[in-house]
Amino acid sequence: MNIAIEGSRIGSGTGLYSTLNMVLNDKLQRITGRKAIVLLSDGVDTSSVHKTAESVEKGLIESDTIIYPIKYNTYDDVQASRRTTAPIQYDDDDRPYTVDIGPAKGERQEDYAAAKEFLQNIATDTGGRLYNVTSATNLDQAFANIANELRKIYSLGYYPSSERDGGASFEVKVRIYRPDLVIRTKERFLRR
């Protein structure tokens, strides 16, 4: 896997929101039992047309899937690629110069800030955890941590004391009284 990851190159775009929506609502919907997604991405969506970060986040309330985003920051790579693929023009003395056409969708710092927030939100909303990686070494560690955590997951059941309307979302707080334990839970649930 490390060879495939290190051999990957910047392409023409990522439909992250559409892909996550398809995986959550089409592929994983048919699977019963525990489900988890390990998502290796910079989090920047450049080509989803019908799905947005907000629509994916809203859909996560209905999902029974834990998402573990592994964020690899591609901002510097994208900026380097922009410089090497910039159009070259020639002035009146035949000297070449590059034309700065400005950053496109997915190339701006604010796109990366929004991507970081999105990845953090989907991890928090599903009870997962965001991992930041910069090399194959800490990528291996992120996968090891995720595998270890998935082996130690416990499920709690809850029946509300009052009737709630179907489709209504609600919060459940889980408290522990042992300082050596760490818990992560979904913060919002949907009554089915």
C-alpha positions, 0 to 999 in steps of 0.5 A: 500500500505504501508504494501505491500511496507514494506513487500517487500523483495529483489528478484533475479533481476529487469528488469526495462528498459524492463518493462518501455519500455513495459509500454510506448510502449505497454500498454500506447500507446493505451491510449489517453489523459494525461498519467503519470507513478509513478515509485517506484524503486531503479532504478537498472536494473539487468536483462533487456537483449534487453533494456538499459538506453539509449534506454529507455531515447531515447524512452521518446522523443517520449512519451507523458507520464510524469514519476515521479520516487520515488527512494528508496535506497536499497543499504544497504539492498542489502549489508546486503543480500549479507552477509547473503547469502554468501557461507560458507566454512570450513577451515582445522580445521572445522572453518566456513568462508564466501567466498567473491565472489565480488558484482554482477550486481546491487550490486555495488555503481556505479550501484546505481550511474547510477540508480540515474542518470537514474531516474533523467534523465527520470523525467527531460526528461518527465517533471516529478520530482524525489522524494527520500524516506526513509520511509513510511512517506515521501512516503506518502508525495511524492504521495501527491505531485505527485497527487497535481501536476497532478491536476495542469498541463497545456498543451501548444500547439506549431506550429513551424514556419518552416517545420521540418522533421518527426522524428526530435527532437527539443527543446522548451524553456518556460519562465515565468515572475512571480517569484512565479511560478515553471514550469517543461517541457519536454526539447526535442520533436519529430516531428511526 
